[in-house]
Amino acid sequence: MDFSQFNSAEQAHMTKVIEKKQMQDFMRMYSSVVERCFNSCCSDFTSKALSSKEEQCVMNCADKFLKHSERVGARFAELNADAMGSQPGKH
């Protein structure tokens, strides 16, 4: 983002607001993954430790989510690059 039209105090404030929003988004995503993987994988509450089956399920669940996120991010970057390249006045 270009904050060049703002003074330094406004730039610092905008940067802080963006960082806070990014942290909130990350925590929301993290909580969502934890809840989804827990609900999908953990079913035996007779022990406080995960069984090997549950542990493998959680690992697969988290790995799948991370791979999905990487792919979505890469696709978004591709689409963004295409859009920036097709804007009038851009060469």
N, C-alpha and C positions, 0 to 999 in steps of 0.2 A: 504494500500500500504506500501511496505517496502522501506524506504528511508535510511536504515542503511549504504548503500555504499556511501552516500553523506556526506559532512561535514555539520556542523550545519547551516551555511549560506545558503547552497544549499537546505537543508531540509526546512528551513524557507521559502525560495523562492518557492519551490514546493508546500508547504502547502498553501501559499498565492494564487498561480495560481489555485490550485484545488478549494479553497474557492470561488474565483472569478467566475470560471466556474460553480460551483454549484449555485451561486446566479443568474447568467445569465440564467441558465436552469430553475430555479424556476420562475424568472420574465417572461420568455417566456411562461411557462406553465400557470401562473396566467393570463397573458394577453389573452392567447388562451381561457381559461375558461370564462373570462369576455366577450370577443367578442362573443363566441358561445352562451352563455346564454342570453346576451343582444339581439342578432339577433333573437334568437328563441322565446323570451318571451316578449319583449317590442315593442309594436306596436301603442300605443296611445300617441301621443306627444302633446296633448292639455293641459296637466298638467305636472308640473315638478316632481310630486310625482308619485310613482308607484301605480297602482290600486291593489286591493287585489288579483285579478287573476294573474297579472303580478308578484307580489311579491311572490306568492306561486309557480309560474312557475320557477322563478329564484332560489328559495330555493330548489325545486326538481331537477333542472338542476345541481346546485352546489353539492348537496348531491349525486346525481348519479355519477358525475365525481369523487368525493372523494372516494366513494365506489369502483368504477372501479379502481382507482389508488392504493387503498389498496390491492385489489385482484391481480392486476398485480405485485405489489411489493412483495406480499407473494409468488406468483407463481415463480417469478424470484429468490427469496431466496431459494425456494425448489429446483429449477433446479440447482442453484449454489451449494447448499449443496450436491446434488446428484453427480454433476461433480467433486467436491472436494473429495468426498468419493470414486470415481471410478478411480482416478488418480493412476498410478503405484507408488509404494513406500509409499502410504498412507494406514494406517490401522486403 
